[in-house]
């Protein structure tokens, strides 16, 4: 039987809804999509445009990964949601700095009509444990 552990880390950003920061299932960690909100205030989005929002999302993801003793090198798949696909290049400029250029994860980027709390970007991960 597959062991499943739901993770809500006190070190992680406060969630904007009723969900776990991550779920470990067997040899994989599924990390909930993070928003560009302040870690201690799930309703306040950082200002400064898509680059700052992407950076905050990645930093919020890092908080979740750190709480599990894992890093970006374990990410095997990323899913990115963008409200404005014209932000694609600016988002990538920040996103790529969190990964080694020779071991970036597989990824999908999806255009959406809206995200929680008015965010412009949201990113979730699947990691190999």
Backbone as XML, in Angstrom:
<?xml version="1.0"?>
<chain id="A" units="angstrom">
  <residue number="1" name="UNK">
    <atom name="N" x="0.844" y="-1.187" z="0.000"/>
    <atom name="CA" x="0.000" y="0.000" z="0.000"/>
    <atom name="C" x="0.884" y="1.243" z="0.000"/>
  </residue>
  <residue number="2" name="UNK">
    <atom name="N" x="0.553" y="2.220" z="-0.794"/>
    <atom name="CA" x="1.307" y="3.454" z="-0.939"/>
    <atom name="C" x="1.153" y="4.332" z="0.294"/>
  </residue>
  <residue number="3" name="UNK">
    <atom name="N" x="2.293" y="4.722" z="0.878"/>
    <atom name="CA" x="2.256" y="5.660" z="2.004"/>
    <atom name="C" x="1.994" y="7.067" z="1.476"/>
  </residue>
  <residue number="4" name="UNK">
    <atom name="N" x="1.029" y="7.743" z="2.074"/>
    <atom name="CA" x="0.696" y="9.112" z="1.692"/>
    <atom name="C" x="0.749" y="9.986" z="2.940"/>
  </residue>
  <residue number="5" name="UNK">
    <atom name="N" x="1.503" y="11.081" z="2.852"/>
    <atom name="CA" x="1.652" y="12.006" z="3.971"/>
    <atom name="C" x="1.291" y="13.415" z="3.510"/>
  </residue>
  <residue number="6" name="UNK">
    <atom name="N" x="0.356" y="14.038" z="4.207"/>
    <atom name="CA" x="-0.053" y="15.410" z="3.918"/>
    <atom name="C" x="0.796" y="16.346" z="4.761"/>
  </residue>
  <residue number="7" name="UNK">
    <atom name="N" x="1.346" y="17.375" z="4.120"/>
    <atom name="CA" x="2.319" y="18.252" z="4.778"/>
    <atom name="C" x="1.792" y="19.679" z="4.801"/>
  </residue>
  <residue number="8" name="UNK">
    <atom name="N" x="1.678" y="20.220" z="5.995"/>
    <atom name="CA" x="1.388" y="21.637" z="6.193"/>
    <atom name="C" x="2.470" y="22.144" z="7.124"/>
  </residue>
  <residue number="9" name="UNK">
    <atom name="N" x="3.475" y="22.761" z="6.544"/>
    <atom name="CA" x="4.660" y="23.145" z="7.291"/>
    <atom name="C" x="4.506" y="24.511" z="7.941"/>
  </residue>
  <residue number="10" name="UNK">
    <atom name="N" x="4.845" y="24.627" z="9.233"/>
    <atom name="CA" x="4.798" y="25.939" z="9.880"/>
    <atom name="C" x="5.793" y="26.922" z="9.257"/>
  </residue>
  <residue number="11" name="UNK">
    <atom name="N" x="6.841" y="26.399" z="8.597"/>
    <atom name="CA" x="7.824" y="27.255" z="7.952"/>
    <atom name="C" x="7.359" y="27.730" z="6.577"/>
  </residue>
  <residue number="12" name="UNK">
    <atom name="N" x="6.336" y="27.084" z="6.036"/>
    <atom name="CA" x="5.858" y="27.431" z="4.701"/>
    <atom name="C" x="4.988" y="28.672" z="4.719"/>
  </residue>
  <residue number="13" name="UNK">
    <atom name="N" x="4.714" y="29.207" z="3.517"/>
    <atom name="CA" x="3.821" y="30.366" z="3.442"/>
    <atom name="C" x="2.415" y="29.987" z="3.882"/>
  </residue>
  <residue number="14" name="UNK">
    <atom name="N" x="1.717" y="30.929" z="4.474"/>
    <atom name="CA" x="0.338" y="30.651" z="4.874"/>
    <atom name="C" x="-0.498" y="30.400" z="3.615"/>
  </residue>
  <residue number="15" name="UNK">
    <atom name="N" x="-1.231" y="29.294" z="3.582"/>
    <atom name="CA" x="-2.028" y="28.969" z="2.392"/>
    <atom name="C" x="-3.170" y="29.954" z="2.164"/>
  </residue>
  <residue number="16" name="UNK">
    <atom name="N" x="-3.527" y="30.150" z="0.883"/>
    <atom name="CA" x="-4.654" y="31.015" z="0.540"/>
    <atom name="C" x="-5.967" y="30.252" z="0.549"/>
  </residue>
  <residue number="17" name="UNK">
    <atom name="N" x="-5.906" y="28.928" z="0.776"/>
    <atom name="CA" x="-7.117" y="28.117" z="0.784"/>
    <atom name="C" x="-6.930" y="26.860" z="1.606"/>
  </residue>
  <residue number="18" name="UNK">
    <atom name="N" x="-7.926" y="25.980" z="1.620"/>
    <atom name="CA" x="-7.881" y="24.756" z="2.427"/>
    <atom name="C" x="-7.141" y="23.618" z="1.709"/>
  </residue>
  <residue number="19" name="UNK">
    <atom name="N" x="-5.815" y="23.623" z="1.802"/>
    <atom name="CA" x="-5.011" y="22.586" z="1.170"/>
    <atom name="C" x="-3.695" y="22.415" z="1.909"/>
  </residue>
  <residue number="20" name="UNK">
    <atom name="N" x="-3.020" y="21.322" z="1.636"/>
    <atom name="CA" x="-1.697" y="21.052" z="2.193"/>
    <atom name="C" x="-0.653" y="21.767" z="1.349"/>
  </residue>
  <residue number="21" name="UNK">
    <atom name="N" x="0.495" y="22.093" z="1.967"/>
    <atom name="CA" x="1.607" y="22.639" z="1.185"/>
    <atom name="C" x="2.093" y="21.613" z="0.168"/>
  </residue>
  <residue number="22" name="UNK">
    <atom name="N" x="2.078" y="20.363" z="0.590"/>
    <atom name="CA" x="2.561" y="19.293" z="-0.273"/>
    <atom name="C" x="1.979" y="17.971" z="0.200"/>
  </residue>
  <residue number="23" name="UNK">
    <atom name="N" x="2.062" y="16.981" z="-0.677"/>
    <atom name="CA" x="1.679" y="15.620" z="-0.329"/>
    <atom name="C" x="2.791" y="14.711" z="-0.830"/>
  </residue>
  <residue number="24" name="UNK">
    <atom name="N" x="3.322" y="13.917" z="0.104"/>
    <atom name="CA" x="4.322" y="12.914" z="-0.274"/>
    <atom name="C" x="3.583" y="11.607" z="-0.500"/>
  </residue>
  <residue number="25" name="UNK">
    <atom name="N" x="3.753" y="11.053" z="-1.701"/>
    <atom name="CA" x="3.138" y="9.780" z="-2.060"/>
    <atom name="C" x="4.238" y="8.891" z="-2.628"/>
  </residue>
  <residue number="26" name="UNK">
    <atom name="N" x="4.611" y="7.881" z="-1.854"/>
    <atom name="CA" x="5.702" y="7.015" z="-2.286"/>
    <atom name="C" x="6.985" y="7.804" z="-2.456"/>
  </residue>
  <residue number="27" name="UNK">
    <atom name="N" x="7.565" y="7.738" z="-3.642"/>
    <atom name="CA" x="8.839" y="8.396" z="-3.918"/>
    <atom name="C" x="8.683" y="9.779" z="-4.538"/>
  </residue>
  <residue number="28" name="UNK">
    <atom name="N" x="7.481" y="10.350" z="-4.442"/>
    <atom name="CA" x="7.240" y="11.658" z="-5.055"/>
    <atom name="C" x="6.653" y="12.643" z="-4.045"/>
  </residue>
  <residue number="29" name="UNK">
    <atom name="N" x="7.001" y="13.912" z="-4.256"/>
    <atom name="CA" x="6.447" y="14.998" z="-3.469"/>
    <atom name="C" x="5.712" y="15.918" z="-4.431"/>
  </residue>
  <residue number="30" name="UNK">
    <atom name="N" x="4.410" y="16.111" z="-4.192"/>
    <atom name="CA" x="3.583" y="16.987" z="-5.009"/>
    <atom name="C" x="3.391" y="18.289" z="-4.236"/>
  </residue>
  <residue number="31" name="UNK">
    <atom name="N" x="3.928" y="19.376" z="-4.760"/>
    <atom name="CA" x="3.884" y="20.659" z="-4.060"/>
    <atom name="C" x="2.779" y="21.519" z="-4.660"/>
  </residue>
  <residue number="32" name="UNK">
    <atom name="N" x="1.894" y="21.978" z="-3.789"/>
    <atom name="CA" x="0.789" y="22.839" z="-4.191"/>
    <atom name="C" x="1.305" y="24.094" z="-4.872"/>
  </residue>
  <residue number="33" name="UNK">
    <atom name="N" x="0.561" y="24.553" z="-5.872"/>
    <atom name="CA" x="0.915" y="25.802" z="-6.543"/>
    <atom name="C" x="1.007" y="26.936" z="-5.538"/>
  </residue>
  <residue number="34" name="UNK">
    <atom name="N" x="2.090" y="27.689" z="-5.640"/>
    <atom name="CA" x="2.306" y="28.810" z="-4.740"/>
    <atom name="C" x="1.993" y="30.115" z="-5.455"/>
  </residue>
  <residue number="35" name="UNK">
    <atom name="N" x="1.571" y="31.068" z="-4.663"/>
    <atom name="CA" x="1.170" y="32.382" z="-5.155"/>
    <atom name="C" x="2.254" y="33.397" z="-4.822"/>
  </residue>
  <residue number="36" name="UNK">
    <atom name="N" x="2.224" y="34.566" z="-5.446"/>
    <atom name="CA" x="3.207" y="35.606" z="-5.156"/>
    <atom name="C" x="2.801" y="36.458" z="-3.954"/>
  </residue>
  <residue number="37" name="UNK">
    <atom name="N" x="2.453" y="35.763" z="-2.877"/>
    <atom name="CA" x="2.027" y="36.453" z="-1.661"/>
    <atom name="C" x="3.149" y="36.441" z="-0.635"/>
  </residue>
  <residue number="38" name="UNK">
    <atom name="N" x="3.055" y="37.342" z="0.307"/>
    <atom name="CA" x="4.015" y="37.365" z="1.407"/>
    <atom name="C" x="3.832" y="36.096" z="2.225"/>
  </residue>
  <residue number="39" name="UNK">
    <atom name="N" x="4.915" y="35.482" z="2.702"/>
    <atom name="CA" x="4.798" y="34.210" z="3.416"/>
    <atom name="C" x="3.855" y="34.243" z="4.621"/>
  </residue>
  <residue number="40" name="UNK">
    <atom name="N" x="3.767" y="35.389" z="5.288"/>
    <atom name="CA" x="2.927" y="35.470" z="6.482"/>
    <atom name="C" x="1.572" y="36.142" z="6.225"/>
  </residue>
  <residue number="41" name="UNK">
    <atom name="N" x="1.293" y="36.484" z="4.956"/>
    <atom name="CA" x="0.039" y="37.150" z="4.619"/>
    <atom name="C" x="-0.467" y="36.636" z="3.274"/>
  </residue>
  <residue number="42" name="UNK">
    <atom name="N" x="-1.358" y="35.643" z="3.281"/>
    <atom name="CA" x="-1.804" y="35.023" z="2.034"/>
    <atom name="C" x="-2.697" y="35.905" z="1.159"/>
  </residue>
  <residue number="43" name="UNK">
    <atom name="N" x="-3.009" y="37.098" z="1.605"/>
    <atom name="CA" x="-3.865" y="37.973" z="0.816"/>
    <atom name="C" x="-3.114" y="39.147" z="0.196"/>
  </residue>
  <residue number="44" name="UNK">
    <atom name="N" x="-1.820" y="39.311" z="0.538"/>
    <atom name="CA" x="-1.047" y="40.431" z="0.015"/>
    <atom name="C" x="-0.079" y="39.954" z="-1.055"/>
  </residue>
  <residue number="45" name="UNK">
    <atom name="N" x="-0.322" y="40.383" z="-2.286"/>
    <atom name="CA" x="0.545" y="40.056" z="-3.412"/>
    <atom name="C" x="1.664" y="41.085" z="-3.470"/>
  </residue>
  <residue number="46" name="UNK">
    <atom name="N" x="2.888" y="40.611" z="-3.772"/>
    <atom name="CA" x="4.010" y="41.528" z="-3.912"/>
    <atom name="C" x="3.790" y="42.414" z="-5.132"/>
  </residue>
  <residue number="47" name="UNK">
    <atom name="N" x="4.260" y="43.620" z="-5.060"/>
    <atom name="CA" x="4.156" y="44.545" z="-6.180"/>
    <atom name="C" x="5.358" y="44.408" z="-7.103"/>
  </residue>
  <residue number="48" name="UNK">
    <atom name="N" x="5.372" y="45.221" z="-8.146"/>
    <atom name="CA" x="6.540" y="45.280" z="-8.999"/>
    <atom name="C" x="6.466" y="44.462" z="-10.270"/>
  </residue>
  <residue number="49" name="UNK">
    <atom name="N" x="5.314" y="43.926" z="-10.613"/>
    <atom name="CA" x="5.170" y="43.239" z="-11.884"/>
    <atom name="C" x="5.495" y="41.759" z="-11.851"/>
  </residue>
  <residue number="50" name="UNK">
    <atom name="N" x="5.502" y="41.164" z="-13.039"/>
    <atom name="CA" x="5.623" y="39.707" z="-13.175"/>
    <atom name="C" x="6.958" y="39.182" z="-12.666"/>
  </residue>
  <residue number="51" name="UNK">
    <atom name="N" x="8.043" y="39.915" z="-12.837"/>
    <atom name="CA" x="9.339" y="39.419" z="-12.359"/>
    <atom name="C" x="9.347" y="39.297" z="-10.843"/>
  </residue>
  <residue number="52" name="UNK">
    <atom name="N" x="8.856" y="40.303" z="-10.153"/>
    <atom name="CA" x="8.789" y="40.225" z="-8.681"/>
    <atom name="C" x="7.809" y="39.151" z="-8.235"/>
  </residue>
  <residue number="53" name="UNK">
    <atom name="N" x="6.682" y="39.017" z="-8.948"/>
    <atom name="CA" x="5.724" y="37.978" z="-8.580"/>
    <atom name="C" x="6.330" y="36.594" z="-8.794"/>
  </residue>
  <residue number="54" name="UNK">
    <atom name="N" x="7.039" y="36.391" z="-9.888"/>
    <atom name="CA" x="7.673" y="35.091" z="-10.140"/>
    <atom name="C" x="8.712" y="34.786" z="-9.075"/>
  </residue>
  <residue number="55" name="UNK">
    <atom name="N" x="9.510" y="35.769" z="-8.727"/>
    <atom name="CA" x="10.527" y="35.581" z="-7.679"/>
    <atom name="C" x="9.869" y="35.180" z="-6.355"/>
  </residue>
  <residue number="56" name="UNK">
    <atom name="N" x="8.765" y="35.839" z="-5.995"/>
    <atom name="CA" x="8.093" y="35.520" z="-4.733"/>
    <atom name="C" x="7.496" y="34.122" z="-4.764"/>
  </residue>
  <residue number="57" name="UNK">
    <atom name="N" x="6.920" y="33.728" z="-5.902"/>
    <atom name="CA" x="6.394" y="32.368" z="-6.035"/>
    <atom name="C" x="7.519" y="31.361" z="-5.819"/>
  </residue>
  <residue number="58" name="UNK">
    <atom name="N" x="8.655" y="31.585" z="-6.458"/>
    <atom name="CA" x="9.778" y="30.653" z="-6.326"/>
    <atom name="C" x="10.309" y="30.635" z="-4.892"/>
  </residue>
  <residue number="59" name="UNK">
    <atom name="N" x="10.342" y="31.768" z="-4.235"/>
    <atom name="CA" x="10.786" y="31.820" z="-2.837"/>
    <atom name="C" x="9.787" y="31.103" z="-1.931"/>
  </residue>
  <residue number="60" name="UNK">
    <atom name="N" x="8.496" y="31.219" z="-2.222"/>
    <atom name="CA" x="7.493" y="30.493" z="-1.443"/>
    <atom name="C" x="7.623" y="28.985" z="-1.673"/>
  </residue>
  <residue number="61" name="UNK">
    <atom name="N" x="7.891" y="28.589" z="-2.910"/>
    <atom name="CA" x="8.147" y="27.174" z="-3.182"/>
    <atom name="C" x="9.389" y="26.706" z="-2.429"/>
  </residue>
  <residue number="62" name="UNK">
    <atom name="N" x="10.409" y="27.534" z="-2.399"/>
    <atom name="CA" x="11.649" y="27.194" z="-1.681"/>
    <atom name="C" x="11.376" y="26.956" z="-0.194"/>
  </residue>
  <residue number="63" name="UNK">
    <atom name="N" x="10.506" y="27.747" z="0.402"/>
    <atom name="CA" x="10.145" y="27.539" z="1.815"/>
    <atom name="C" x="9.556" y="26.150" z="2.024"/>
  </residue>
  <residue number="64" name="UNK">
    <atom name="N" x="8.689" y="25.730" z="1.120"/>
    <atom name="CA" x="8.077" y="24.401" z="1.222"/>
    <atom name="C" x="9.144" y="23.322" z="1.031"/>
  </residue>
  <residue number="65" name="UNK">
    <atom name="N" x="9.983" y="23.474" z="0.016"/>
    <atom name="CA" x="11.032" y="22.486" z="-0.235"/>
    <atom name="C" x="12.006" y="22.400" z="0.932"/>
  </residue>
  <residue number="66" name="UNK">
    <atom name="N" x="12.417" y="23.559" z="1.445"/>
    <atom name="CA" x="13.334" y="23.579" z="2.590"/>
    <atom name="C" x="12.744" y="22.846" z="3.783"/>
  </residue>
  <residue number="67" name="UNK">
    <atom name="N" x="11.447" y="22.992" z="3.995"/>
    <atom name="CA" x="10.805" y="22.343" z="5.145"/>
    <atom name="C" x="10.859" y="20.822" z="5.032"/>
  </residue>
  <residue number="68" name="UNK">
    <atom name="N" x="11.079" y="20.330" z="3.815"/>
    <atom name="CA" x="11.151" y="18.884" z="3.583"/>
    <atom name="C" x="12.586" y="18.419" z="3.327"/>
  </residue>
  <residue number="69" name="UNK">
    <atom name="N" x="13.545" y="19.332" z="3.502"/>
    <atom name="CA" x="14.947" y="19.000" z="3.284"/>
    <atom name="C" x="15.266" y="18.733" z="1.824"/>
  </residue>
  <residue number="70" name="UNK">
    <atom name="N" x="14.549" y="19.394" z="0.932"/>
    <atom name="CA" x="14.740" y="19.183" z="-0.502"/>
    <atom name="C" x="15.049" y="20.510" z="-1.182"/>
  </residue>
  <residue number="71" name="UNK">
    <atom name="N" x="15.616" y="20.417" z="-2.394"/>
    <atom name="CA" x="15.939" y="21.610" z="-3.156"/>
    <atom name="C" x="15.420" y="21.515" z="-4.575"/>
  </residue>
  <residue number="72" name="UNK">
    <atom name="N" x="15.642" y="22.567" z="-5.337"/>
    <atom name="CA" x="15.154" y="22.644" z="-6.709"/>
    <atom name="C" x="15.744" y="21.557" z="-7.606"/>
  </residue>
  <residue number="73" name="UNK">
    <atom name="N" x="16.888" y="21.010" z="-7.237"/>
    <atom name="CA" x="17.509" y="19.965" z="-8.060"/>
    <atom name="C" x="16.673" y="18.685" z="-8.089"/>
  </residue>
  <residue number="74" name="UNK">
    <atom name="N" x="15.722" y="18.517" z="-7.170"/>
    <atom name="CA" x="14.862" y="17.329" z="-7.124"/>
    <atom name="C" x="13.566" y="17.500" z="-7.913"/>
  </residue>
  <residue number="75" name="UNK">
    <atom name="N" x="13.325" y="18.708" z="-8.438"/>
    <atom name="CA" x="12.086" y="18.962" z="-9.190"/>
    <atom name="C" x="12.173" y="18.238" z="-10.533"/>
  </residue>
  <residue number="76" name="UNK">
    <atom name="N" x="11.173" y="17.389" z="-10.798"/>
    <atom name="CA" x="11.135" y="16.672" z="-12.074"/>
    <atom name="C" x="10.099" y="17.263" z="-13.030"/>
  </residue>
  <residue number="77" name="UNK">
    <atom name="N" x="9.116" y="17.976" z="-12.475"/>
    <atom name="CA" x="8.087" y="18.575" z="-13.317"/>
    <atom name="C" x="7.564" y="19.849" z="-12.669"/>
  </residue>
  <residue number="78" name="UNK">
    <atom name="N" x="7.380" y="20.877" z="-13.486"/>
    <atom name="CA" x="6.805" y="22.144" z="-13.025"/>
    <atom name="C" x="5.623" y="22.489" z="-13.920"/>
  </residue>
  <residue number="79" name="UNK">
    <atom name="N" x="4.622" y="23.086" z="-13.302"/>
    <atom name="CA" x="3.462" y="23.586" z="-14.044"/>
    <atom name="C" x="3.342" y="25.065" z="-13.695"/>
  </residue>
  <residue number="80" name="UNK">
    <atom name="N" x="3.281" y="25.891" z="-14.718"/>
    <atom name="CA" x="3.205" y="27.340" z="-14.536"/>
    <atom name="C" x="1.894" y="27.836" z="-15.128"/>
  </residue>
  <residue number="81" name="UNK">
    <atom name="N" x="1.229" y="28.686" z="-14.379"/>
    <atom name="CA" x="-0.025" y="29.297" z="-14.828"/>
    <atom name="C" x="0.217" y="30.799" z="-14.973"/>
  </residue>
  <residue number="82" name="UNK">
    <atom name="N" x="-0.060" y="31.339" z="-16.146"/>
    <atom name="CA" x="0.099" y="32.770" z="-16.397"/>
    <atom name="C" x="-1.229" y="33.381" z="-16.829"/>
  </residue>
  <residue number="83" name="UNK">
    <atom name="N" x="-1.575" y="34.512" z="-16.229"/>
    <atom name="CA" x="-2.783" y="35.226" z="-16.620"/>
    <atom name="C" x="-2.556" y="35.939" z="-17.956"/>
  </residue>
  <residue number="84" name="UNK">
    <atom name="N" x="-1.358" y="36.457" z="-18.168"/>
    <atom name="CA" x="-1.031" y="37.176" z="-19.401"/>
    <atom name="C" x="0.163" y="36.501" z="-20.064"/>
  </residue>
  <residue number="85" name="UNK">
    <atom name="N" x="-0.056" y="35.854" z="-21.197"/>
    <atom name="CA" x="1.028" y="35.117" z="-21.828"/>
    <atom name="C" x="2.103" y="36.034" z="-22.393"/>
  </residue>
  <residue number="86" name="UNK">
    <atom name="N" x="1.850" y="37.318" z="-22.444"/>
    <atom name="CA" x="2.895" y="38.268" z="-22.825"/>
    <atom name="C" x="3.960" y="38.365" z="-21.729"/>
  </residue>
  <residue number="87" name="UNK">
    <atom name="N" x="3.675" y="37.833" z="-20.542"/>
    <atom name="CA" x="4.636" y="37.806" z="-19.434"/>
    <atom name="C" x="5.582" y="36.606" z="-19.513"/>
  </residue>
  <residue number="88" name="UNK">
    <atom name="N" x="5.427" y="35.754" z="-20.517"/>
    <atom name="CA" x="6.180" y="34.505" z="-20.622"/>
    <atom name="C" x="7.695" y="34.731" z="-20.525"/>
  </residue>
  <residue number="89" name="UNK">
    <atom name="N" x="8.246" y="35.622" z="-21.324"/>
    <atom name="CA" x="9.698" y="35.844" z="-21.323"/>
    <atom name="C" x="10.181" y="36.434" z="-19.996"/>
  </residue>
  <residue number="90" name="UNK">
    <atom name="N" x="9.445" y="37.367" z="-19.443"/>
    <atom name="CA" x="9.837" y="37.980" z="-18.162"/>
    <atom name="C" x="9.773" y="36.967" z="-17.026"/>
  </residue>
  <residue number="91" name="UNK">
    <atom name="N" x="8.753" y="36.108" z="-17.046"/>
    <atom name="CA" x="8.654" y="35.057" z="-16.038"/>
    <atom name="C" x="9.842" y="34.107" z="-16.165"/>
  </residue>
  <residue number="92" name="UNK">
    <atom name="N" x="10.156" y="33.686" z="-17.394"/>
    <atom name="CA" x="11.274" y="32.769" z="-17.619"/>
    <atom name="C" x="12.604" y="33.342" z="-17.161"/>
  </residue>
  <residue number="93" name="UNK">
    <atom name="N" x="12.783" y="34.641" z="-17.310"/>
    <atom name="CA" x="14.024" y="35.306" z="-16.891"/>
    <atom name="C" x="14.320" y="35.026" z="-15.418"/>
  </residue>
  <residue number="94" name="UNK">
    <atom name="N" x="13.295" y="35.036" z="-14.584"/>
    <atom name="CA" x="13.456" y="34.778" z="-13.146"/>
    <atom name="C" x="13.435" y="33.281" z="-12.863"/>
  </residue>
  <residue number="95" name="UNK">
    <atom name="N" x="12.471" y="32.576" z="-13.424"/>
    <atom name="CA" x="12.290" y="31.136" z="-13.178"/>
    <atom name="C" x="13.590" y="30.368" z="-13.400"/>
  </residue>
  <residue number="96" name="UNK">
    <atom name="N" x="14.260" y="30.620" z="-14.526"/>
    <atom name="CA" x="15.441" y="29.824" z="-14.879"/>
    <atom name="C" x="16.604" y="30.011" z="-13.915"/>
  </residue>
  <residue number="97" name="UNK">
    <atom name="N" x="16.622" y="31.098" z="-13.154"/>
    <atom name="CA" x="17.738" y="31.322" z="-12.225"/>
    <atom name="C" x="17.698" y="30.368" z="-11.026"/>
  </residue>
  <residue number="98" name="UNK">
    <atom name="N" x="16.599" y="29.688" z="-10.809"/>
    <atom name="CA" x="16.459" y="28.770" z="-9.678"/>
    <atom name="C" x="16.906" y="27.346" z="-9.999"/>
  </residue>
  <residue number="99" name="UNK">
    <atom name="N" x="17.259" y="27.099" z="-11.258"/>
    <atom name="CA" x="17.651" y="25.755" z="-11.678"/>
    <atom name="C" x="19.007" y="25.779" z="-12.367"/>
  </residue>
  <residue number="100" name="UNK">
    <atom name="N" x="19.743" y="24.685" z="-12.220"/>
    <atom name="CA" x="20.970" y="24.494" z="-12.974"/>
    <atom name="C" x="20.592" y="24.347" z="-14.444"/>
  </residue>
  <residue number="101" name="UNK">
    <atom name="N" x="21.289" y="25.050" z="-15.317"/>
    <atom name="CA" x="20.890" y="25.057" z="-16.737"/>
    <atom name="C" x="20.934" y="23.690" z="-17.401"/>
  </residue>
  <residue number="102" name="UNK">
    <atom name="N" x="21.683" y="22.747" z="-16.830"/>
    <atom name="CA" x="21.781" y="21.415" z="-17.415"/>
    <atom name="C" x="20.803" y="20.414" z="-16.823"/>
  </residue>
  <residue number="103" name="UNK">
    <atom name="N" x="20.002" y="20.839" z="-15.832"/>
    <atom name="CA" x="19.066" y="19.886" z="-15.216"/>
    <atom name="C" x="17.741" y="20.564" z="-14.856"/>
  </residue>
  <residue number="104" name="UNK">
    <atom name="N" x="17.218" y="21.313" z="-15.787"/>
    <atom name="CA" x="15.905" y="21.936" z="-15.566"/>
    <atom name="C" x="14.808" y="20.881" z="-15.695"/>
  </residue>
  <residue number="105" name="UNK">
    <atom name="N" x="13.729" y="21.031" z="-14.914"/>
    <atom name="CA" x="12.660" y="20.035" z="-14.954"/>
    <atom name="C" x="11.839" y="20.109" z="-16.246"/>
  </residue>
  <residue number="106" name="UNK">
    <atom name="N" x="11.117" y="19.039" z="-16.510"/>
    <atom name="CA" x="10.097" y="19.087" z="-17.552"/>
    <atom name="C" x="9.038" y="20.093" z="-17.085"/>
  </residue>
  <residue number="107" name="UNK">
    <atom name="N" x="8.270" y="20.638" z="-18.033"/>
    <atom name="CA" x="7.393" y="21.728" z="-17.624"/>
    <atom name="C" x="6.264" y="21.948" z="-18.610"/>
  </residue>
  <residue number="108" name="UNK">
    <atom name="N" x="5.170" y="22.474" z="-18.083"/>
    <atom name="CA" x="4.046" y="22.948" z="-18.884"/>
    <atom name="C" x="3.721" y="24.356" z="-18.431"/>
  </residue>
  <residue number="109" name="UNK">
    <atom name="N" x="3.423" y="25.241" z="-19.379"/>
    <atom name="CA" x="2.994" y="26.601" z="-19.043"/>
    <atom name="C" x="1.604" y="26.795" z="-19.649"/>
  </residue>
  <residue number="110" name="UNK">
    <atom name="N" x="0.688" y="27.214" z="-18.804"/>
    <atom name="CA" x="-0.720" y="27.276" z="-19.173"/>
    <atom name="C" x="-1.233" y="28.713" z="-19.027"/>
  </residue>
  <residue number="111" name="UNK">
    <atom name="N" x="-1.898" y="29.212" z="-20.050"/>
    <atom name="CA" x="-2.550" y="30.509" z="-19.966"/>
    <atom name="C" x="-3.918" y="30.348" z="-19.317"/>
  </residue>
  <residue number="112" name="UNK">
    <atom name="N" x="-4.208" y="31.199" z="-18.344"/>
    <atom name="CA" x="-5.479" y="31.124" z="-17.609"/>
    <atom name="C" x="-6.147" y="32.500" z="-17.587"/>
  </residue>
  <residue number="113" name="UNK">
    <atom name="N" x="-7.416" y="32.516" z="-17.267"/>
    <atom name="CA" x="-8.146" y="33.786" z="-17.231"/>
    <atom name="C" x="-8.100" y="34.456" z="-15.868"/>
  </residue>
  <residue number="114" name="UNK">
    <atom name="N" x="-7.636" y="33.745" z="-14.863"/>
    <atom name="CA" x="-7.531" y="34.338" z="-13.532"/>
    <atom name="C" x="-6.915" y="33.371" z="-12.544"/>
  </residue>
  <residue number="115" name="UNK">
    <atom name="N" x="-6.347" y="33.922" z="-11.476"/>
    <atom name="CA" x="-5.752" y="33.139" z="-10.390"/>
    <atom name="C" x="-6.217" y="33.695" z="-9.048"/>
  </residue>
  <residue number="116" name="UNK">
    <atom name="N" x="-6.090" y="32.889" z="-8.010"/>
    <atom name="CA" x="-6.488" y="33.313" z="-6.663"/>
    <atom name="C" x="-5.787" y="34.609" z="-6.283"/>
  </residue>
  <residue number="117" name="UNK">
    <atom name="N" x="-6.438" y="35.379" z="-5.482"/>
    <atom name="CA" x="-5.993" y="36.659" z="-4.908"/>
    <atom name="C" x="-5.474" y="37.647" z="-5.951"/>
  </residue>
  <residue number="118" name="UNK">
    <atom name="N" x="-5.870" y="37.464" z="-7.223"/>
    <atom name="CA" x="-5.483" y="38.403" z="-8.268"/>
    <atom name="C" x="-4.047" y="38.267" z="-8.750"/>
  </residue>
  <residue number="119" name="UNK">
    <atom name="N" x="-3.434" y="37.118" z="-8.504"/>
    <atom name="CA" x="-2.042" y="36.888" z="-8.915"/>
    <atom name="C" x="-1.925" y="36.814" z="-10.429"/>
  </residue>
  <residue number="120" name="UNK">
    <atom name="N" x="-0.716" y="37.088" z="-10.926"/>
    <atom name="CA" x="-0.424" y="36.973" z="-12.353"/>
    <atom name="C" x="0.240" y="35.654" z="-12.699"/>
  </residue>
  <residue number="121" name="UNK">
    <atom name="N" x="0.799" y="34.953" z="-11.676"/>
    <atom name="CA" x="1.513" y="33.717" z="-11.912"/>
    <atom name="C" x="1.331" y="32.784" z="-10.714"/>
  </residue>
  <residue number="122" name="UNK">
    <atom name="N" x="1.298" y="31.500" z="-11.001"/>
    <atom name="CA" x="1.274" y="30.452" z="-9.978"/>
    <atom name="C" x="2.110" y="29.293" z="-10.524"/>
  </residue>
  <residue number="123" name="UNK">
    <atom name="N" x="2.873" y="28.637" z="-9.647"/>
    <atom name="CA" x="3.726" y="27.518" z="-10.065"/>
    <atom name="C" x="3.590" y="26.390" z="-9.066"/>
  </residue>
  <residue number="124" name="UNK">
    <atom name="N" x="3.456" y="25.153" z="-9.583"/>
    <atom name="CA" x="3.479" y="23.974" z="-8.715"/>
    <atom name="C" x="4.560" y="23.017" z="-9.214"/>
  </residue>
  <residue number="125" name="UNK">
    <atom name="N" x="4.946" y="22.083" z="-8.351"/>
    <atom name="CA" x="6.055" y="21.168" z="-8.638"/>
    <atom name="C" x="5.688" y="19.723" z="-8.319"/>
  </residue>
  <residue number="126" name="UNK">
    <atom name="N" x="6.375" y="18.816" z="-9.003"/>
    <atom name="CA" x="6.461" y="17.416" z="-8.609"/>
    <atom name="C" x="7.946" y="17.119" z="-8.445"/>
  </residue>
  <residue number="127" name="UNK">
    <atom name="N" x="8.311" y="16.529" z="-7.297"/>
    <atom name="CA" x="9.703" y="16.213" z="-7.010"/>
    <atom name="C" x="9.890" y="14.716" z="-6.825"/>
  </residue>
  <residue number="128" name="UNK">
    <atom name="N" x="11.068" y="14.230" z="-7.170"/>
    <atom name="CA" x="11.457" y="12.866" z="-6.862"/>
    <atom name="C" x="12.158" y="12.902" z="-5.510"/>
  </residue>
  <residue number="129" name="UNK">
    <atom name="N" x="11.708" y="12.047" z="-4.595"/>
    <atom name="CA" x="12.273" y="12.046" z="-3.238"/>
    <atom name="C" x="13.527" y="11.178" z="-3.168"/>
  </residue>
</chain>
